[in-house]
Amino acid sequence: MSRAGEVCAVLISYHPDEELPARVARVLREAGALVIVDNGSDEAALAMLRELARDPRIALIANGTNLGVAQALNLGIARARAMGYRWVLLLDQDSVLDEGMLAAMIALRAAYPAAERLAVMGAGFRDVNKRTEAEFPCQGERSSRDSSPWEEVESVITSGSLISLATHDAIGPFRTELFIDYVDSEYCFRARSLGYRVIKTRRALMSHAIGAATRHRGIGVHKWTSNHSPDRRYYIARNDTVLLREYSGHRHGLWALKSFGRRLRDCRRVLLYERAKRAKLAAILEGWWHGVRGRLGPRPP
């Protein structure tokens, strides 16, 4: 890969807002083509997506129902492969790319000393809900103490992930039974267990939102909470528990206890700062229990 035009972007949509066309225009200034995979949006959103797909560089896959993030990613990657692309850039519908994002990532990947063992390069990002470096330092510009333009990490978020399809074939598809949440983490954990590496650019190359985060003042401290819906709380609790069981190395049920401790912290944050407390608390506990039992797939109605 020598230029951004050799990359096909894959964007997952779900009831996108009216600003999506502007974000898509930025994507098309970076990548050679775009595959939009829609997971059951309403007719108004579909009409907007069909209008976008009149551009010959855009392919639209309308699933008609929510198949989950993992299945949507697999479908988009398959379409990119059928279009002749060997590289994909995975995106969420709310991510805003910086000018020259892909060119910067390609240059960094070419300079990486073990590129043949690189599974995923993630883009550093600015969280639009957390405005300053002091509020969210982990995703900001690289520290002056480290001159490397990348850092090796356990996992990166889906959006902004640059993946070679040849390497993707060796790692395998995204796990559809997880449905949403921790789909990206599981992929990275699996890749690392196979001897591949996962890195992230230290410089922010896009803007992105993690949930609908809000900041709350405590005694001498400030706390953030994501304000995820009850369904998202369910999937986060369940899939985090599954990953602890499969990848943490904890035995004799200790992974379940560690997960339960995390869930208690989630419950505390919901009780203190969020709305719909009863539904979210029930979802967290249900998700933890299903994770312990290994019950995967869409959340039971």
Buried (B, 14 or more C-beta within 10 A) or exposed (E): BEEBEBBBBBBBBBEBEEEBEEBBEBBBEBBBBBBBBBBBBEEEBBEBBEEBBEEEBBBBBBBEEBBBBBBBBBBBBBBBBEEEBBBBBBBBBBBBBBEEBBEBBBEBBEEBEEBEEBBBBBBBBBBBBBEEEEBBEEBBEBEEEEEEBBBEBEBBBBBBBBBBBEBBEEBEBBBBBBBBBBBBBBBBBBBBEEEBBBBBBBBBBBBBBBBEBEEEEEEEEEEBBBBBBBBBBBBBBBBBBBBBBBBEEBEEEEBBEBBBEBBEEBBEBBEEBBEEBEBBBEBBBBBBBBBBEEBBEEBEE
